[in-house]
Amino acid sequence: RLSGDWSSDVCSSDLGDDPRSERDFYAHGANLFGIAGTYKERFAWVIHNEKEIAACAEDPFNVRLWQLAKDPWPFLAWALEAAQYWRDPECAFNRIPISIDASCNGCQLWSLLLQDKQTAQATNTYPNETPADVYQSVADDVISRLPSDDDYGSEWARSGLIDRGLIKGAVLIIPYAATHSGMADALLEALYESYRTKPRNTYQHPQWVSDRRACMWLAKIIRESTAEIIPAVLRGMEWMQEVAGICADNDLPAQWVSPTGLLVVNDYRTTDSKTIETFLGERYVVSTLTSEGRKLSRRRCRATVTANYTHSMDAALAAATVVGGAKRGIEYFHIVHDCFGTHAANLGKLRDTLLSCGSELFVNPQPLEDMRERLSGVDDIPLPPIVGDFDPQAVTLSAYFAS
């Protein structure tokens, strides 16, 4: 009995015929605590810690397991429901949303767009038997690439600071047209977080002049690594930027229609400025007012097109999932970007809907080919770099696309 209205106090209906409901409920709790792995491993972690989870739900002030969780308060909320379920399954009630998170959603979308098996396998778009972790893969690869004859390389290697947590932010933003500087900013933020939270005996403080310069140096290595591990992402970004540049040279903004029918026009103009000279009391003030110009800005169009395209694709996937889920009888949704949630009893249906939409939205018509066709009036638009060795229909069999 893990389904029902989030606002109701009446006992819910039973789990129904979906054997995944209890598994999903347990996996959600493990996710909140910070436990990764297969569904079987996360389920086993909950069972192994059942007594302590129930104890912290009963007396959270004295049994503080929940405070060790990655997300302490949401984990405690889940523990309260789990404890009630263990005490009385017949009257347990699921009020909180049970969620699944896509793993590096922007990269997953580009594996579908370019039909690239390598990127699909690295991001769980492919039906892997065990969950892949692209952030850990990149971290391991970056460590293997560190040159011992370079000061920054040797210091990064000696420090022991390169791990999944440090790398994640920089990799996460690549499908959204991350610049070299933007990746360095993400690394710098994660580096300061490591300084703040890591036990001092787990790393060696690096002996370099500038943290910022060290992050700029590492960002280059990360980009080289991602080009090898998730090639569809950078190839797609390069194509999008080339198309946007060609369109701007013809004084036309790049545009496309998302799989759910939304017209997107990537129209960014140059900036005009005007100097205004005034007096503020007895003080002479010179101000500059800016306004949008009439001419397309080639630089801005190129810089923004990949982020806007990727966001339009993940927005289309989210919208289609809600519409499809409603058709399957799901009434309650909890969606934040690439996180999809509902009651435990309906999460299986929501996952099936998400995967079904993921397979359908990127096939007929193929979005990149459709975009090129819509720009047929512009000369020299190159063919999209579709690899074609992965069938998007296979995503329907993926257990870990979102888990």
Residue pairs with C-beta under 8 A, 6 or more apart in sequence:
1 11
1 12
1 13
1 14
1 15
1 85
1 89
1 90
1 91
1 92
1 93
1 94
2 12
2 15
2 21
2 22
2 25
2 81
2 85
2 92
2 93
2 94
2 98
2 343
2 344
2 345
3 12
3 13
3 14
3 15
3 16
3 21
3 94
3 343
3 344
3 345
3 346
4 10
4 11
4 12
4 13
4 93
4 94
4 95
4 343
4 345
5 12
5 332
6 95
6 96
6 97
6 332
6 343
8 93
9 93
10 93
11 90
11 91
11 93
12 92
12 93
12 94
12 343
12 345
13 345
15 21
15 22
15 344
15 345
16 345
18 345
18 348
18 349
20 347
20 348
20 351
21 344
21 345
21 347
21 348
22 344
23 39
23 43
24 98
24 100
24 344
24 347
24 348
25 82
25 85
25 94
25 98
25 344
26 42
26 43
26 46
26 47
26 82
27 39
27 42
27 43
27 403
28 78
28 98
28 99
28 344
29 46
29 53
29 75
29 78
29 79
29 82
30 42
30 43
30 45
30 46
31 42
31 99
31 101
32 69
32 70
32 71
32 74
32 75
32 78
33 45
33 68
33 69
33 70
33 71
33 75
34 69
34 70
34 71
35 41
35 42
35 45
36 42
36 131
36 133
37 130
37 131
38 130
38 131
39 399
39 403
46 53
46 82
49 65
50 86
52 63
52 65
53 65
53 79
53 82
53 83
54 79
54 82
54 83
54 86
54 87
55 63
55 65
56 63
56 64
56 65
56 66
56 76
56 79
57 76
57 79
57 80
57 82
57 83
57 84
58 83
60 66
60 76
65 79
66 72
66 73
66 75
66 76
66 79
69 75
69 76
74 96
77 96
78 96
81 92
81 93
81 94
81 95
81 96
84 91
84 92
84 93
85 92
94 343
94 344
94 345
97 332
97 334
97 341
97 342
97 343
98 341
98 342
98 343
98 344
98 347
99 334
99 339
99 340
99 341
100 339
100 340
100 341
100 347
100 350
100 351
100 354
100 402
100 403
101 338
101 339
101 340
101 402
101 403
102 108
102 338
102 339
102 340
102 401
102 402
103 123
103 124
103 131
103 132
103 133
103 134
103 400
103 401
103 402
103 403
104 123
104 134
104 135
104 171
104 172
104 175
105 314
105 337
105 338
106 172
106 174
106 175
106 176
106 233
106 310
106 314
107 119
107 122
107 123
107 134
107 171
107 174
107 175
107 230
107 232
107 233
108 120
108 123
108 124
108 125
108 358
108 401
109 175
109 310
109 313
109 314
109 317
109 362
110 116
110 119
110 175
110 230
110 232
110 233
110 236
110 310
111 119
111 120
111 122
111 123
111 125
111 126
111 230
111 232
111 390
112 120
112 125
112 358
112 362
112 392
112 395
113 232
113 236
113 313
113 362
113 367
113 368
113 386
114 232
114 235
114 236
114 368
114 384
114 385
114 386
114 387
115 386
115 387
115 388
115 389
115 390
115 391
115 392
116 231
116 232
116 387
116 389
116 390
117 126
117 387
117 389
117 390
118 229
118 230
118 231
118 232
119 125
119 230
119 231
119 232
119 233
120 126
120 390
120 394
120 395
121 128
121 132
122 132
122 134
122 137
122 229
122 230
123 132
123 134
123 230
124 131
124 132
124 398
124 400
124 401
124 403
125 358
125 390
125 395
125 398
125 401
126 390
126 394
126 395
126 398
127 394
127 395
127 397
127 398
127 399
128 398
128 399
128 400
130 400
131 399
131 400
131 403
132 400
133 164
134 171
134 229
134 230
135 164
135 167
135 168
135 171
135 172
136 164
137 229
138 167
138 171
138 222
138 225
138 226
138 229
139 162
139 163
139 164
139 166
139 167
141 225
141 228
141 229
142 162
142 167
142 218
142 221
142 222
142 225
143 157
143 162
145 221
145 224
145 225
146 153
146 154
146 156
146 157
146 162
146 221
147 153
147 154
148 154
148 157
151 208
152 208
152 213
152 214
152 217
152 218
153 217
155 206
155 207
155 208
155 214
156 162
156 206
156 214
156 218
158 204
158 206
159 203
159 204
159 205
159 206
160 202
160 203
160 204
161 191
161 194
161 198
161 203
161 206
162 218
165 190
165 193
165 194
166 187
166 190
166 191
166 194
167 187
167 190
167 222
168 190
169 186
169 187
169 189
169 190
170 178
170 183
170 184
170 186
170 187
170 190
170 219
170 222
171 222
171 226
172 186
173 182
173 183
173 186
174 183
174 223
174 226
174 233
174 234
174 237
175 233
175 236
175 237
175 306
175 310
176 306
176 307
176 310
176 311
177 237
177 241
177 303
177 304
177 305
177 306
177 307
177 310
178 186
179 303
180 216
180 219
180 220
180 223
181 216
183 219
183 222
183 223
184 212
184 215
184 216
184 218
184 219
185 215
187 215
187 218
187 219
187 222
188 211
188 212
188 215
191 211
191 214
191 215
192 211
194 203
195 205
206 214
208 214
223 234
226 233
226 234
227 234
232 387
235 385
236 306
236 368
236 385
237 306
238 385
239 368
239 382
239 384
239 385
240 254
240 305
240 306
240 309
241 302
241 303
241 305
241 306
242 382
243 254
243 305
243 371
243 372
243 375
243 381
243 382
244 254
244 266
244 301
244 302
244 305
245 298
245 301
245 302
246 378
246 380
246 381
247 253
247 254
247 301
247 375
247 378
248 254
248 296
248 297
248 298
248 301
248 302
249 298
250 378
250 379
251 295
251 296
252 296
252 375
252 378
253 265
253 266
253 267
253 268
253 296
253 301
254 265
254 266
254 301
254 305
254 371
254 375
255 263
255 264
255 265
255 266
255 371
255 374
255 375
256 263
256 264
256 309
256 312
256 367
256 370
256 371
256 374
257 263
257 264
257 370
257 374
258 264
258 312
258 313
258 315
258 316
258 367
259 313
259 316
259 317
259 320
259 361
259 362
259 367
260 315
260 316
260 319
260 320
260 361
262 312
262 315
262 316
264 308
264 309
264 312
266 301
266 304
266 305
266 308
266 309
267 296
267 301
268 296
268 297
268 300
268 301
268 304
269 292
269 293
269 294
269 295
269 296
269 297
269 300
270 292
270 293
270 294
270 295
270 296
270 297
270 300
271 290
271 291
271 292
271 293
271 297
272 290
272 291
272 292
272 293
273 288
273 289
273 290
273 291
274 288
274 289
274 290
274 291
275 286
275 287
275 288
275 289
276 286
276 287
276 288
276 289
277 284
277 285
277 286
277 287
278 284
278 285
278 287
279 285
313 361
313 367
314 337
314 338
316 361
317 354
317 357
317 358
317 361
318 335
318 337
318 338
318 340
320 357
320 360
320 361
321 335
321 340
321 350
321 353
321 354
321 357
322 333
322 335
324 353
324 356
324 357
325 333
325 342
325 346
325 349
325 350
325 353
328 349
328 352
328 353
329 346
329 349
330 342
330 346
330 349
330 350
330 353
332 342
332 343
332 346
333 340
333 341
333 342
333 350
334 340
334 341
334 342
335 341
338 402
340 350
340 351
340 354
340 402
341 347
341 350
342 350
351 402
352 396
354 401
354 402
355 395
355 396
355 397
355 398
355 401
356 396
358 392
358 395
358 396
358 401
359 392
359 393
359 394
359 395
359 396
361 367
362 392
363 392
363 393
365 373
366 384
366 386
368 384
368 386
369 384
369 386
371 384
372 381
372 383
372 384
375 381
395 401
